[in-house]
Amino acid sequence: MKYFPLILVGVIIDALQAGVSVGIAALAFAAGPLGGAAAGAALCSAGGEVAAKACGTLGGVLGTFFAAGAAAAAAPIGLALGYIISFCLGLGGGAILFVLLKYSGIFYPSRFFGGVFGEIFPGLNWLPFWTGTVVFCILKKRREEKEVLAASTTVQQPAPVAANDNTPNRFADIRPARIAAGVLALMFITGGATTYAQTLPPPIQYVVTPEAPGPNQQVTIEAQGVGSFLGSANLTWVQDGEVVLDGVGERRYSFVTGSLGQKTTVRVSIDSSQGAFAQTFVFNPSLINLVWEADTTVPLLYKGKALYSAGSDYKVVALPSVYSGGARVGASALSFQWSRAGESLPEQSGLGRFVLAMTGDQLQASEDIAVDVYYGNVLAGRGGVSIGASAPRIVLYPRDPLRSALYDSAIPGAISLVGKELTVQAEPYYFSNKAKNGGALPYIWMLNDNETTGPDASRGILTLRQTGTGTGAATLGVSVQNSIADQFVQNASASVQILFGAQTGTSLLNFFGI
């Protein structure tokens, strides 16, 4: 058939349109919003290439736009995008057919623009309109040729030229159509073969557990393959130049790393029915120690650790012991990738960033911090720490006019008042320092369930004086509530029973050294 290459071009263009449209629709409904939009975005870029000048710019812009917003797209967007892509392909294919039909001398506007109308109509543009357009143009040409032949036989005069066939004879050559069909077919076949080759998984994968081992730690390397060919393959494991395991189906090898910084090299060679493979692993045992400090309140010269309370600020410092070539690598040459509760912290990560500063979540019982340390592109080590949230406390101490608060011993639950005056200092433990410095830790003093105050009550200091000569007991209490919204869970209270006019219970003379 003289015009068969033209038909082949139409079939290829329609096949591409139908495949893209049906594929995107299937992804949109089967994979959900993300599948529909992401597939549409990816294919729109490809559509820009196939449609060349007619669709290239539109395809590239749509691909970039929808790739950025694919996570928030919905399935209808994926379907709409599929229509746009199919229209782009049809527009580019129509431009190609227009040139080929014109060069072949069988271009008929009524047939051609009928195909264009079908391509524009949503829901029908996946039908083979371009193939039908080529067929109708060929049939129209055949009828005109028959009419010309019949007229020349009857009238015995030169055959008239078709009204729309005003192109020179050199355009009545089908070779451009053959070339275009061949190019499109080659693109279709090679593109499909390339895509298939890219989706093929590697024949062998290796699983190393743990991925970044420390010193004197057991490591397991396992070779995994697609299918069962490794079961009959011969595997040879070599550690530091010495064969340590050799046999059929020996896919797993375990060993213990050396001391800190001692390199261990393991090489596996595989001889299988699918060919020969080899892989080398190098281990430099490293340690990543993490230490943390919380920015919470404790008394001056306190010998203990300031514990973390929910919502407070804290810091984590990584102390890496990483070796390369027998030499220790400085922290400034290492890349630290931090994460909290499994979520990466890119703004806190980077080269030489071994200090992590965070504000805790007041709704979490602990802060789980992990870090992956890289030397170049190689994972050198991992570290992690879980920082438990402690409850803030209020501790009452006696206060001496000369020596200030006596932190050696806290006031017990009940005391006897000796003399006429008692000064108490309420010391907050494990509250946020940011709240304390910002005046967000107000003290509320209660005496026998009635609120009381004094000149230094806002600083946590209250002085009580006995009036009269009676005996009895009084309950003194104090409470602190963090007023910062993100730290509202931080609160504590304390109380003490004071006996006056009697000499029972614990005497305050002990606190004042008398």
ZADRENTOR-581731 format. One line per 5 residues: number of its first residue (from 1); for each residue x, z, y of C-alpha. Coordinates in nm, 2 decimals, decimal comma. Layout:
N
NUM	X:Z:Y ~ ...
//
This chain:
514
1	0,00:0,00:0,00 ~ 0,14:-0,10:0,33 ~ 0,00:0,19:0,52 ~ 0,06:0,46:0,26 ~ 0,34:0,63:0,46
6	0,09:0,69:0,74 ~ -0,15:0,85:0,50 ~ 0,13:1,07:0,37 ~ 0,21:1,19:0,72 ~ -0,15:1,29:0,78
11	-0,16:1,47:0,44 ~ 0,15:1,67:0,52 ~ 0,03:1,77:0,86 ~ -0,31:1,88:0,73 ~ -0,15:2,07:0,44
16	0,07:2,26:0,68 ~ -0,24:2,35:0,89 ~ -0,45:2,46:0,60 ~ -0,17:2,67:0,44 ~ -0,10:2,85:0,77
21	-0,47:2,91:0,85 ~ -0,57:3,03:0,50 ~ -0,25:3,24:0,47 ~ -0,30:3,42:0,80 ~ -0,67:3,48:0,72
26	-0,58:3,63:0,38 ~ -0,31:3,86:0,54 ~ -0,55:3,97:0,81 ~ -0,81:4,09:0,56 ~ -0,58:4,20:0,28
31	-0,30:4,37:0,48 ~ -0,51:4,49:0,77 ~ -0,44:4,47:1,14 ~ -0,06:4,49:1,11 ~ -0,05:4,22:0,84
36	-0,27:3,97:1,03 ~ -0,10:4,01:1,37 ~ 0,26:4,03:1,23 ~ 0,21:3,72:1,01 ~ 0,05:3,53:1,29
41	0,34:3,62:1,52 ~ 0,60:3,51:1,27 ~ 0,43:3,19:1,19 ~ 0,37:3,10:1,55 ~ 0,74:3,08:1,61
46	0,77:2,85:1,31 ~ 0,47:2,65:1,44 ~ 0,66:2,60:1,76 ~ 0,94:2,43:1,57 ~ 0,72:2,20:1,37
51	0,51:2,09:1,67 ~ 0,82:2,01:1,87 ~ 0,77:1,96:2,23 ~ 0,39:1,97:2,21 ~ 0,37:2,32:2,07
56	0,72:2,46:2,08 ~ 0,69:2,65:2,41 ~ 0,35:2,80:2,33 ~ 0,47:2,90:1,98 ~ 0,78:3,08:2,11
61	0,59:3,27:2,37 ~ 0,31:3,38:2,13 ~ 0,57:3,48:1,87 ~ 0,75:3,70:2,11 ~ 0,44:3,86:2,26
66	0,27:3,93:1,93 ~ 0,58:4,05:1,76 ~ 0,62:4,32:2,02 ~ 0,25:4,43:1,99 ~ 0,19:4,38:1,62
71	0,17:4,75:1,55 ~ -0,14:4,79:1,78 ~ -0,31:4,46:1,69 ~ -0,63:4,43:1,50 ~ -0,73:4,19:1,22
76	-0,95:3,98:1,46 ~ -0,64:3,92:1,67 ~ -0,46:3,80:1,36 ~ -0,74:3,55:1,29 ~ -0,75:3,43:1,65
81	-0,37:3,39:1,64 ~ -0,41:3,19:1,32 ~ -0,65:2,95:1,50 ~ -0,40:2,91:1,79 ~ -0,12:2,84:1,55
86	-0,32:2,58:1,35 ~ -0,42:2,42:1,68 ~ -0,06:2,40:1,78 ~ 0,04:2,24:1,45 ~ -0,25:1,99:1,48
91	-0,16:1,91:1,84 ~ 0,20:1,83:1,74 ~ 0,09:1,64:1,44 ~ -0,15:1,44:1,65 ~ 0,12:1,35:1,89
96	0,33:1,22:1,59 ~ 0,04:1,02:1,45 ~ -0,04:0,88:1,79 ~ 0,31:0,72:1,82 ~ 0,31:0,60:1,45
101	-0,04:0,45:1,48 ~ 0,05:0,28:1,80 ~ 0,37:0,14:1,66 ~ 0,19:0,02:1,34 ~ -0,08:-0,17:1,55
106	-0,37:0,03:1,40 ~ -0,45:0,27:1,69 ~ -0,82:0,30:1,75 ~ -0,92:0,55:2,02 ~ -1,27:0,62:1,88
111	-1,12:0,72:1,54 ~ -0,83:0,90:1,68 ~ -1,02:1,12:1,93 ~ -1,28:1,20:1,67 ~ -1,00:1,36:1,47
116	-0,89:1,55:1,79 ~ -1,24:1,69:1,83 ~ -1,23:1,82:1,47 ~ -0,90:1,99:1,52 ~ -1,03:2,17:1,83
121	-1,35:2,30:1,67 ~ -1,28:2,66:1,54 ~ -1,34:2,71:1,17 ~ -1,31:2,34:1,09 ~ -0,96:2,26:1,20
126	-0,82:2,34:0,86 ~ -1,00:2,04:0,71 ~ -0,81:1,72:0,67 ~ -0,91:1,55:0,99 ~ -0,58:1,38:1,05
131	-0,58:1,23:0,71 ~ -0,93:1,10:0,76 ~ -0,83:0,96:1,10 ~ -0,55:0,76:0,94 ~ -0,78:0,63:0,67
136	-1,05:0,53:0,92 ~ -0,80:0,35:1,13 ~ -0,67:0,16:0,83 ~ -1,03:0,07:0,72 ~ -1,10:-0,05:1,08
141	-0,79:-0,26:1,07 ~ -0,88:-0,41:0,73 ~ -1,23:-0,51:0,86 ~ -1,08:-0,68:1,17 ~ -0,84:-0,87:0,95
146	-1,12:-0,99:0,72 ~ -1,33:-1,10:1,03 ~ -1,03:-1,29:1,17 ~ -0,97:-1,45:0,83 ~ -1,33:-1,55:0,80
151	-1,35:-1,70:1,15 ~ -1,03:-1,90:1,11 ~ -1,16:-2,05:0,78 ~ -1,49:-2,15:0,94 ~ -1,39:-2,27:1,28
156	-1,05:-2,40:1,20 ~ -0,89:-2,24:1,51 ~ -0,63:-1,98:1,57 ~ -0,75:-1,63:1,48 ~ -0,84:-1,42:1,77
161	-0,64:-1,11:1,85 ~ -0,82:-0,77:1,82 ~ -0,93:-0,64:2,15 ~ -0,73:-0,32:2,11 ~ -0,43:-0,48:1,94
166	-0,23:-0,57:2,25 ~ 0,11:-0,45:2,12 ~ 0,39:-0,69:2,05 ~ 0,45:-0,79:1,69 ~ 0,76:-0,58:1,67
171	0,54:-0,28:1,67 ~ 0,36:-0,39:1,36 ~ 0,64:-0,24:1,15 ~ 0,56:0,04:0,91 ~ 0,92:0,17:0,89
176	0,88:0,44:1,16 ~ 0,59:0,58:0,95 ~ 0,81:0,58:0,64 ~ 1,09:0,76:0,82 ~ 0,85:1,02:0,97
181	0,69:1,09:0,63 ~ 1,02:1,13:0,47 ~ 1,14:1,37:0,74 ~ 0,83:1,58:0,73 ~ 0,83:1,59:0,35
186	1,20:1,69:0,35 ~ 1,13:1,97:0,60 ~ 0,84:2,09:0,39 ~ 1,03:2,10:0,07 ~ 1,36:2,24:0,21
191	1,17:2,50:0,42 ~ 0,98:2,62:0,12 ~ 1,29:2,63:-0,10 ~ 1,47:2,83:0,17 ~ 1,19:3,08:0,21
196	1,18:3,12:-0,17 ~ 1,55:3,17:-0,18 ~ 1,54:3,43:0,09 ~ 1,27:3,63:-0,09 ~ 1,47:3,65:-0,41
201	1,60:4,00:-0,46 ~ 1,97:4,05:-0,53 ~ 2,04:4,05:-0,91 ~ 2,20:4,39:-0,91 ~ 2,15:4,70:-0,69
206	2,35:5,02:-0,69 ~ 2,21:5,37:-0,63 ~ 2,46:5,64:-0,53 ~ 2,34:6,00:-0,54 ~ 2,43:6,17:-0,31
211	2,51:5,89:-0,07 ~ 2,76:6,09:0,13 ~ 2,90:6,36:-0,10 ~ 3,10:6,66:0,00 ~ 3,42:6,80:-0,16
216	3,40:6,90:-0,53 ~ 3,05:6,76:-0,57 ~ 2,91:6,56:-0,86 ~ 2,83:6,20:-0,78 ~ 2,62:5,95:-0,99
221	2,64:5,57:-0,95 ~ 2,37:5,37:-1,13 ~ 2,36:4,99:-1,16 ~ 2,00:4,86:-1,15 ~ 1,91:4,49:-1,21
226	1,60:4,27:-1,20 ~ 1,48:4,23:-1,56 ~ 1,66:4,36:-1,87 ~ 1,98:4,16:-1,86 ~ 2,19:4,47:-1,78
231	2,09:4,62:-2,11 ~ 2,30:4,37:-2,30 ~ 2,57:4,34:-2,03 ~ 2,92:4,49:-2,07 ~ 3,00:4,73:-1,78
236	3,35:4,86:-1,71 ~ 3,40:5,16:-1,48 ~ 3,74:5,21:-1,32 ~ 3,83:5,53:-1,12 ~ 4,15:5,53:-0,92
241	4,29:5,25:-1,13 ~ 4,21:5,40:-1,47 ~ 3,93:5,28:-1,70 ~ 3,70:5,57:-1,75 ~ 3,39:5,41:-1,91
246	3,35:5,08:-2,09 ~ 3,06:4,95:-2,30 ~ 2,74:4,76:-2,34 ~ 2,46:4,90:-2,13 ~ 2,67:5,16:-1,96
251	2,49:5,14:-1,63 ~ 2,55:5,50:-1,51 ~ 2,87:5,68:-1,43 ~ 2,91:6,03:-1,30 ~ 3,22:6,20:-1,16
256	3,32:6,49:-0,93 ~ 3,48:6,42:-0,59 ~ 3,81:6,58:-0,50 ~ 3,89:6,82:-0,23 ~ 3,81:6,77:0,14
261	3,95:6,43:0,25 ~ 4,08:6,33:-0,09 ~ 3,99:5,97:-0,15 ~ 3,83:5,85:-0,47 ~ 3,78:5,48:-0,56
266	3,54:5,37:-0,82 ~ 3,50:5,00:-0,93 ~ 3,24:4,86:-1,17 ~ 3,27:4,52:-1,33 ~ 2,97:4,36:-1,50
271	2,99:4,08:-1,75 ~ 2,63:3,96:-1,82 ~ 2,43:3,66:-1,92 ~ 2,36:3,59:-1,55 ~ 2,72:3,59:-1,46
276	3,00:3,83:-1,36 ~ 2,96:4,09:-1,09 ~ 3,18:4,36:-0,94 ~ 3,14:4,63:-0,68 ~ 3,39:4,89:-0,54
281	3,30:5,23:-0,40 ~ 3,52:5,45:-0,18 ~ 3,45:5,82:-0,13 ~ 3,62:6,04:0,13 ~ 3,46:6,38:0,09
286	3,35:6,53:0,42 ~ 3,17:6,83:0,55 ~ 2,92:6,85:0,84 ~ 2,85:7,21:0,94 ~ 2,57:7,28:1,18
291	2,55:7,60:1,40 ~ 2,27:7,68:1,64 ~ 2,20:7,91:1,93 ~ 1,87:8,00:2,09 ~ 1,82:8,04:2,46
296	1,62:8,37:2,42 ~ 1,64:8,71:2,58 ~ 1,85:8,99:2,44 ~ 2,01:9,30:2,62 ~ 2,34:9,27:2,79
301	2,64:9,31:2,55 ~ 2,40:9,28:2,26 ~ 2,61:9,24:1,94 ~ 2,35:9,06:1,74 ~ 2,23:8,69:1,75
306	1,96:8,58:1,99 ~ 1,70:8,46:1,75 ~ 1,48:8,15:1,81 ~ 1,11:8,20:1,90 ~ 0,85:7,92:1,88
311	0,87:7,70:2,19 ~ 1,21:7,82:2,32 ~ 1,51:7,61:2,40 ~ 1,79:7,59:2,15 ~ 2,11:7,39:2,08
316	2,26:7,27:1,75 ~ 2,63:7,18:1,73 ~ 2,77:6,96:1,46 ~ 3,12:7,06:1,34 ~ 3,24:6,75:1,13
321	3,53:6,75:0,89 ~ 3,56:6,38:0,83 ~ 3,88:6,21:0,70 ~ 3,99:5,85:0,69 ~ 4,32:5,75:0,54
326	4,42:6,11:0,50 ~ 4,38:6,19:0,87 ~ 4,10:6,38:1,02 ~ 3,87:6,19:1,25 ~ 3,78:6,34:1,59
331	3,42:6,40:1,68 ~ 3,45:6,16:1,97 ~ 3,51:5,87:1,73 ~ 3,20:5,96:1,52 ~ 2,84:5,85:1,57
336	2,58:6,12:1,53 ~ 2,22:6,02:1,44 ~ 2,00:6,32:1,49 ~ 1,65:6,38:1,35 ~ 1,39:6,66:1,37
341	1,13:6,71:1,09 ~ 1,23:6,36:0,96 ~ 1,17:6,18:1,29 ~ 1,48:6,02:1,45 ~ 1,59:6,12:1,80
346	1,75:5,81:1,94 ~ 1,79:5,94:2,29 ~ 1,99:6,24:2,16 ~ 2,20:6,03:1,92 ~ 2,51:5,82:1,97
351	2,89:5,81:1,97 ~ 3,05:6,15:2,02 ~ 2,71:6,32:2,07 ~ 2,77:6,62:1,84 ~ 2,55:6,86:2,05
356	2,17:6,85:2,02 ~ 1,97:7,03:2,29 ~ 1,60:7,06:2,22 ~ 1,28:7,25:2,32 ~ 1,10:7,39:2,01
361	0,74:7,32:1,92 ~ 0,54:7,64:1,95 ~ 0,30:7,53:1,68 ~ 0,57:7,50:1,41 ~ 0,71:7,78:1,20
366	1,06:7,63:1,20 ~ 1,27:7,36:1,35 ~ 1,42:7,14:1,08 ~ 1,72:6,95:1,21 ~ 1,93:6,69:1,03
371	2,22:6,47:1,13 ~ 2,38:6,16:0,98 ~ 2,74:6,11:1,08 ~ 2,89:5,76:1,08 ~ 3,25:5,65:1,11
376	3,20:5,29:1,22 ~ 2,93:5,15:0,99 ~ 3,01:5,39:0,70 ~ 2,80:5,70:0,64 ~ 3,06:5,97:0,65
381	2,85:6,28:0,59 ~ 2,52:6,46:0,64 ~ 2,41:6,80:0,75 ~ 2,10:6,99:0,80 ~ 1,97:7,33:0,92
386	1,63:7,50:0,93 ~ 1,58:7,73:1,23 ~ 1,30:7,98:1,15 ~ 1,08:8,10:1,44 ~ 1,10:8,48:1,49
391	0,84:8,69:1,66 ~ 0,93:8,83:2,00 ~ 0,96:9,21:2,03 ~ 0,94:9,48:2,30 ~ 1,17:9,78:2,25
396	1,15:10,09:2,47 ~ 1,47:10,27:2,58 ~ 1,52:10,58:2,79 ~ 1,68:10,51:3,12 ~ 1,93:10,74:3,29
401	1,96:10,74:3,67 ~ 2,34:10,72:3,64 ~ 2,40:10,52:3,32 ~ 2,10:10,28:3,34 ~ 1,93:10,20:3,01
406	2,06:10,38:2,70 ~ 2,07:10,10:2,44 ~ 2,23:10,32:2,18 ~ 1,90:10,45:2,05 ~ 1,54:10,33:2,11
411	1,26:10,57:2,19 ~ 1,07:10,66:1,87 ~ 0,70:10,65:1,83 ~ 0,64:11,01:1,97 ~ 0,86:11,22:2,20
416	0,83:11,56:2,38 ~ 0,87:11,55:2,75 ~ 1,13:11,80:2,86 ~ 1,13:11,85:3,23 ~ 0,90:11,69:3,48
421	1,01:11,33:3,47 ~ 1,07:11,05:3,22 ~ 1,19:10,69:3,30 ~ 1,13:10,42:3,03 ~ 1,27:10,07:3,02
426	1,09:9,80:2,82 ~ 1,34:9,54:2,69 ~ 1,21:9,20:2,57 ~ 1,38:9,05:2,27 ~ 1,36:8,67:2,17
431	1,14:8,56:2,46 ~ 1,24:8,23:2,63 ~ 1,51:8,28:2,89 ~ 1,35:8,00:3,09 ~ 1,03:8,20:3,12
436	1,21:8,52:3,21 ~ 1,42:8,36:3,48 ~ 1,11:8,18:3,62 ~ 0,90:8,50:3,64 ~ 0,67:8,40:3,36
441	0,70:8,73:3,17 ~ 0,48:8,98:3,35 ~ 0,48:9,34:3,22 ~ 0,14:9,52:3,19 ~ 0,17:9,90:3,16
446	-0,11:10,12:3,02 ~ -0,14:10,50:3,02 ~ -0,42:10,63:2,80 ~ -0,58:10,28:2,81 ~ -0,57:10,27:3,19
451	-0,35:10,02:3,36 ~ -0,07:10,18:3,56 ~ 0,22:10,07:3,77 ~ 0,53:10,17:3,96 ~ 0,79:10,04:4,20
456	0,99:9,88:3,93 ~ 0,71:9,81:3,68 ~ 0,75:9,43:3,72 ~ 1,11:9,46:3,60 ~ 1,01:9,65:3,29
461	1,09:10,00:3,43 ~ 0,83:10,28:3,46 ~ 0,89:10,65:3,57 ~ 0,64:10,92:3,47 ~ 0,61:11,26:3,63
466	0,41:11,56:3,50 ~ 0,19:11,73:3,76 ~ 0,06:12,08:3,68 ~ 0,15:12,32:3,40 ~ -0,10:12,22:3,13
471	-0,01:12,09:2,78 ~ -0,13:11,78:2,60 ~ -0,04:11,42:2,50 ~ -0,05:11,08:2,66 ~ 0,00:10,73:2,52
476	0,22:10,49:2,71 ~ 0,20:10,12:2,62 ~ 0,35:9,80:2,76 ~ 0,27:9,44:2,68 ~ 0,44:9,10:2,77
481	0,27:8,76:2,75 ~ 0,46:8,44:2,83 ~ 0,25:8,25:3,08 ~ 0,41:7,90:3,02 ~ 0,16:7,68:2,84
486	0,41:7,54:2,60 ~ 0,53:7,89:2,51 ~ 0,20:8,08:2,51 ~ 0,25:8,21:2,16 ~ 0,53:8,43:2,28
491	0,38:8,78:2,33 ~ 0,46:9,14:2,22 ~ 0,37:9,50:2,29 ~ 0,50:9,85:2,23 ~ 0,38:10,20:2,27
496	0,50:10,56:2,26 ~ 0,31:10,90:2,25 ~ 0,44:11,15:2,50 ~ 0,38:11,53:2,43 ~ 0,41:11,75:2,74
501	0,40:12,12:2,79 ~ 0,50:12,18:2,43 ~ 0,84:12,19:2,25 ~ 0,75:12,00:1,93 ~ 0,86:11,66:1,83
506	1,18:11,48:1,94 ~ 1,33:11,61:2,26 ~ 1,45:11,37:2,53 ~ 1,76:11,60:2,57 ~ 1,91:11,41:2,28
511	1,88:11,08:2,47 ~ 2,04:11,22:2,78 ~ 2,33:11,38:2,58 ~ 2,22:11,74:2,67
//
